Amino acid sequence: MMADGSAEYVTRLGLELDLTERGMGMRCQRFSMLVEDGVVKTLDVEAPGQFEVSDAGTMLRHLGK
């Protein structure tokens, strides 16, 4: 896990979510990422309002567990 209070990292990844009109500012989309030796192996981005592909079970499947 990593903090990104100003959303700089997720903006560079293209995963930012602008909720300024709702009074919540720039946020990040819900996602999970598997990185091995600095290489992104999987990137699972949730549809708005969903929690289906960024969960621990999905990550464990990517890891073959």
Backbone as ProteinMPNN parsed JSONL, in Angstrom:
{"seq_chain_A": "MMADGSAEYVTRLGLELDLTERGMGMRCQRFSMLVEDGVVKTLDVEAPGQFEVSDAGTMLRHLGK", "coords_chain_A": {"N_chain_A": [[0.849, -1.176, 0.0], [0.366, 2.292, -0.569], [0.673, 5.715, 0.134], [-0.792, 8.542, -1.49], [-1.349, 11.376, -1.379], [-1.644, 13.793, -2.877], [-2.398, 12.88, -5.309], [-0.558, 12.591, -7.374], [0.905, 10.344, -8.286], [-1.102, 8.499, -9.181], [-2.218, 10.076, -11.162], [-0.174, 10.205, -13.029], [-0.24, 7.574, -13.778], [-2.625, 7.516, -15.069], [-4.913, 6.935, -13.697], [-6.484, 8.597, -12.236], [-9.268, 10.155, -10.559], [-11.588, 12.532, -10.827], [-13.277, 14.095, -8.439], [-14.058, 16.592, -7.763], [-16.369, 18.161, -8.155], [-18.078, 16.979, -6.385], [-17.053, 17.746, -4.033], [-14.829, 16.39, -3.129], [-12.339, 16.46, -4.315], [-9.344, 15.521, -6.162], [-8.978, 12.112, -6.656], [-8.133, 8.595, -6.543], [-8.883, 5.97, -8.819], [-10.353, 2.853, -7.843], [-8.134, 0.222, -7.629], [-5.959, -2.617, -8.19], [-2.584, -3.697, -8.283], [-0.084, -5.779, -9.488], [3.271, -5.955, -9.076], [6.396, -6.94, -10.151], [9.758, -6.944, -9.599], [9.881, -4.255, -10.417], [8.307, -4.259, -12.682], [5.122, -4.024, -14.05], [2.887, -6.546, -13.7], [0.177, -7.287, -13.54], [-2.773, -5.317, -13.771], [-5.595, -4.343, -12.323], [-8.467, -2.649, -12.704], [-11.22, -1.215, -11.164], [-14.658, -0.937, -12.134], [-16.689, 2.022, -11.884], [-18.012, 2.327, -8.629], [-17.88, -0.377, -8.098], [-16.612, -3.468, -6.659], [-14.925, -5.805, -7.453], [-12.647, -6.773, -8.818], [-10.355, -5.825, -7.612], [-9.832, -6.976, -5.248], [-8.516, -8.992, -2.488], [-8.729, -11.749, -3.037], [-8.673, -11.911, -5.858], [-6.076, -10.963, -6.321], [-4.611, -12.97, -5.041], [-5.19, -15.098, -6.74], [-3.853, -14.214, -9.041], [-1.306, -14.524, -8.12], [-1.135, -17.207, -8.034], [-2.031, -18.641, -5.872]], "CA_chain_A": [[0.0, 0.0, 0.0], [1.149, 3.502, -0.698], [-0.09, 6.964, 0.216], [-0.63, 9.449, -2.637], [-2.261, 12.437, -0.959], [-1.883, 14.798, -3.911], [-2.793, 12.128, -6.506], [0.446, 12.721, -8.432], [1.249, 9.021, -8.816], [-2.199, 7.948, -9.971], [-2.389, 10.912, -12.35], [0.828, 9.744, -13.997], [-0.691, 6.265, -14.263], [-3.895, 7.667, -15.774], [-5.936, 6.318, -12.863], [-7.088, 9.614, -11.371], [-10.719, 10.279, -10.575], [-11.884, 13.903, -10.398], [-14.528, 14.219, -7.695], [-14.1, 17.971, -7.299], [-17.757, 18.638, -8.121], [-18.725, 16.391, -5.197], [-16.351, 18.259, -2.866], [-13.836, 15.43, -2.643], [-11.062, 16.68, -4.982], [-8.777, 14.461, -7.003], [-8.835, 10.826, -5.978], [-7.708, 7.559, -7.476], [-9.83, 4.891, -9.048], [-10.013, 1.652, -7.071], [-7.388, -0.714, -8.468], [-4.863, -3.38, -7.602], [-1.49, -3.84, -9.236], [0.972, -6.709, -9.123], [4.536, -5.487, -9.64], [7.526, -7.817, -9.862], [11.033, -6.352, -10.023], [9.628, -2.979, -11.079], [7.513, -4.468, -13.891], [3.708, -4.277, -13.765], [2.454, -7.825, -14.256], [-1.269, -7.192, -13.697], [-3.411, -4.089, -13.309], [-7.037, -4.57, -12.311], [-9.146, -1.389, -12.387], [-12.638, -1.416, -10.913], [-15.67, -0.054, -12.712], [-17.195, 2.91, -10.83], [-18.943, 1.77, -7.666], [-17.758, -1.836, -8.014], [-15.509, -4.061, -5.898], [-14.919, -7.164, -7.978], [-11.358, -7.218, -9.35], [-9.216, -5.287, -6.871], [-9.869, -7.6, -3.934], [-7.411, -9.895, -2.153], [-8.905, -13.029, -3.727], [-8.186, -11.76, -7.228], [-4.625, -10.872, -6.262], [-4.091, -14.302, -4.732], [-5.274, -15.897, -7.976], [-2.735, -13.783, -9.897], [-0.08, -15.065, -7.535], [-1.19, -18.656, -8.127], [-2.267, -19.199, -4.522]], "C_chain_A": [[0.888, 1.229, 0.0], [0.233, 4.72, -0.606], [0.224, 7.845, -0.989], [-1.583, 10.624, -2.434], [-2.58, 13.481, -2.014], [-2.256, 14.19, -5.256], [-1.81, 12.276, -7.668], [0.75, 11.377, -9.095], [0.129, 8.475, -9.7], [-2.486, 8.784, -11.214], [-1.403, 10.483, -13.428], [0.468, 8.371, -14.569], [-1.968, 6.356, -15.099], [-5.054, 7.068, -15.004], [-6.599, 7.32, -11.914], [-8.601, 9.666, -11.569], [-11.045, 11.65, -10.007], [-13.266, 13.962, -9.759], [-14.675, 15.616, -7.111], [-15.53, 18.483, -7.192], [-18.529, 18.088, -6.932], [-18.032, 16.826, -3.907], [-15.27, 17.345, -2.326], [-12.493, 15.548, -3.361], [-10.642, 15.538, -5.883], [-8.541, 13.22, -6.164], [-8.243, 9.832, -6.965], [-8.838, 6.55, -7.639], [-9.406, 3.712, -8.176], [-9.327, 0.677, -8.027], [-6.436, -1.537, -7.619], [-3.834, -3.615, -8.695], [-0.475, -4.834, -8.677], [2.24, -6.275, -9.851], [5.634, -6.438, -9.193], [8.785, -7.204, -10.449], [10.831, -5.082, -10.835], [8.805, -3.073, -12.35], [6.073, -4.776, -13.491], [3.297, -5.552, -14.48], [0.941, -7.853, -14.475], [-1.739, -5.851, -13.147], [-4.911, -4.299, -13.448], [-7.722, -3.296, -11.825], [-10.643, -1.665, -12.261], [-13.499, -0.466, -11.746], [-16.188, 0.825, -11.577], [-18.232, 2.222, -9.939], [-18.858, 0.267, -7.474], [-16.595, -2.239, -7.113], [-15.46, -5.53, -6.259], [-13.541, -7.657, -8.39], [-10.144, -6.681, -8.599], [-9.128, -5.89, -5.47], [-8.692, -8.565, -3.722], [-7.517, -11.23, -2.875], [-8.398, -12.991, -5.15], [-6.673, -11.706, -7.249], [-3.999, -12.225, -5.942], [-4.147, -15.223, -5.942], [-4.149, -15.509, -8.939], [-1.41, -14.37, -9.411], [-0.023, -16.594, -7.575], [-1.406, -19.342, -6.791], [-3.663, -19.75, -4.411]], "O_chain_A": [[2.011, 1.207, 0.503], [-0.847, 4.745, -1.197], [1.362, 7.891, -1.455], [-2.506, 10.834, -3.221], [-3.693, 14.006, -2.037], [-2.414, 14.914, -6.239], [-2.193, 12.105, -8.825], [0.84, 11.288, -10.319], [0.373, 8.042, -10.827], [-2.951, 8.248, -12.22], [-1.756, 10.407, -14.605], [0.826, 8.047, -15.701], [-2.35, 5.39, -15.76], [-6.078, 6.726, -15.596], [-7.201, 6.933, -10.912], [-9.128, 9.271, -12.609], [-10.803, 11.903, -8.827], [-14.287, 13.888, -10.443], [-15.336, 15.803, -6.089], [-15.865, 19.172, -6.228], [-19.53, 18.674, -6.517], [-18.366, 16.347, -2.823], [-14.838, 17.504, -1.184], [-11.575, 14.793, -3.04], [-11.45, 14.711, -6.307], [-7.964, 13.293, -5.079], [-7.896, 10.192, -8.09], [-9.631, 6.313, -6.727], [-8.236, 3.59, -7.814], [-9.857, 0.348, -9.088], [-6.147, -1.193, -6.473], [-4.169, -3.717, -9.875], [-0.064, -4.728, -7.521], [2.281, -6.233, -11.081], [5.786, -6.71, -8.002], [8.867, -6.973, -11.655], [11.525, -4.856, -11.826], [8.619, -2.067, -13.035], [5.827, -5.678, -12.69], [3.349, -5.635, -15.707], [0.472, -8.382, -15.482], [-1.178, -5.323, -12.187], [-5.432, -4.417, -14.558], [-7.571, -2.91, -10.665], [-11.25, -2.272, -13.143], [-13.104, 0.666, -12.023], [-16.133, 0.417, -10.417], [-19.191, 1.62, -10.422], [-19.678, -0.31, -6.76], [-15.703, -1.436, -6.841], [-15.889, -6.392, -5.492], [-13.284, -8.859, -8.319], [-9.013, -7.049, -8.92], [-8.423, -5.364, -4.608], [-7.973, -8.903, -4.663], [-6.5, -11.789, -3.287], [-7.759, -13.939, -5.607], [-6.043, -12.334, -8.1], [-2.968, -12.584, -6.511], [-3.248, -16.04, -6.144], [-3.557, -16.377, -9.58], [-0.517, -14.669, -10.203], [0.982, -17.202, -7.208], [-1.009, -20.492, -6.604], [-4.044, -20.257, -3.356]]}, "name": "protein", "num_of_chains": 1, "seq": "MMADGSAEYVTRLGLELDLTERGMGMRCQRFSMLVEDGVVKTLDVEAPGQFEVSDAGTMLRHLGK"}
